[in-house]
């Protein structure tokens, strides 16, 4: 469990760094604002894949379980923080897509990590 929490922190930090870079790019170029949501989803999924890869590479077993758990924990934290900031605890289609892709991204990263 300690390794999962460590990689959860790594995934969050990687997401924050990549989202910061995205925000700099958006503020200094003429990138369409319509791309923000898909790119954010891609960044989150990528960060989860990296974290799940690292967990399952070390554990050498049950990559899909560890990766999915990492994705679920990440999405749970993201949902709670987002809901507290927006003062709204509801699930829209974007939230559901993010949760599913987060869990799937973690699972894929876990599978790749075990087989690497």
C-alpha positions in Angstrom: 0.0 0.0 0.0 2.9 2.3 0.7 4.1 2.0 -2.9 0.7 2.8 -4.2 0.5 6.0 -2.2 4.0 6.9 -3.3 3.1 6.5 -7.0 -0.2 8.2 -6.4 1.8 11.3 -5.3 4.1 10.9 -8.3 1.1 10.8 -10.6 -0.5 13.9 -9.0 2.8 15.8 -9.3 3.3 14.7 -12.9 -0.2 15.8 -13.7 0.4 19.2 -12.0 3.6 19.8 -13.9 2.1 18.8 -17.3 -1.0 21.0 -16.6 1.2 23.9 -15.7 3.1 23.5 -19.0 -0.3 23.3 -20.8 -1.4 26.5 -19.1 1.8 28.3 -20.2 1.3 27.1 -23.7 -2.4 28.2 -23.8 -1.6 31.6 -22.3 1.2 32.3 -24.8 -0.2 30.9 -28.0 -3.5 30.9 -29.8 -4.5 27.3 -28.8 -8.2 26.8 -28.9 -9.9 26.6 -25.5 -12.0 23.7 -26.9 -8.8 21.5 -26.6 -8.3 22.1 -22.8 -10.7 19.4 -21.6 -9.4 16.6 -24.0 -5.8 17.5 -23.3 -6.4 17.5 -19.5 -8.0 14.1 -19.8 -5.0 12.9 -21.8 -2.6 14.3 -19.2 -4.4 12.7 -16.3 -4.6 9.3 -18.1 -0.9 9.5 -19.0 0.2 10.4 -15.5 -1.8 7.5 -14.1 -0.3 5.1 -16.7 3.2 6.1 -15.5 2.3 5.7 -11.8 0.6 2.3 -12.4 3.5 1.2 -14.6 6.0 2.0 -11.7 3.9 0.2 -9.1 3.3 -2.9 -11.0 6.9 -3.1 -12.3 8.1 -3.3 -8.7 5.3 -5.6 -7.5 5.7 -7.9 -10.6 2.2 -9.2 -10.2 -1.5 -8.2 -10.3 -0.7 -5.1 -12.5 -4.3 -4.7 -13.5 -5.4 -4.6 -9.9 -2.7 -2.3 -8.6 -3.1 0.0 -11.6 -6.9 0.1 -11.4 -6.7 0.8 -7.6 -4.2 3.7 -8.3 -6.5 5.1 -10.9 -9.6 4.8 -8.7 -7.8 6.5 -5.8 -6.5 9.3 -8.0 -9.9 9.9 -9.5 -11.5 9.8 -6.0 -9.1 12.5 -4.8 -9.6 14.5 -7.9 -13.4 14.3 -7.6 -13.4 15.3 -4.0 -11.0 18.3 -4.5 -12.9 19.4 -7.6 -16.2 19.2 -5.8 -15.0 21.1 -2.8 -13.6 23.9 -5.0 -16.8 24.1 -7.1 -19.1 23.6 -4.1 -21.0 20.9 -6.2 -21.0 17.2 -5.6 -22.5 15.9 -8.8 -21.4 13.6 -11.6 -21.7 14.9 -15.1 -20.7 13.1 -18.3 -17.3 14.6 -18.2 -16.7 13.4 -14.6 -17.8 9.9 -15.5 -15.6 9.8 -18.6 -12.6 11.0 -16.5 -13.2 8.3 -13.9 -13.5 5.6 -16.4 -10.4 6.7 -18.3 -8.5 7.1 -15.1 -9.2 3.6 -14.0 -8.5 2.2 -17.5 -5.3 4.2 -17.8 -4.2 2.8 -14.5 -5.1 -0.7 -15.5 -3.2 -0.4 -18.8 -0.2 1.0 -17.1 -0.3 -1.8 -14.6 -0.5 -4.4 -17.3 2.4 -2.9 -19.2 4.5 -2.6 -16.0 4.0 -6.3 -15.0 5.0 -7.4 -18.5 7.9 -5.0 -18.9 
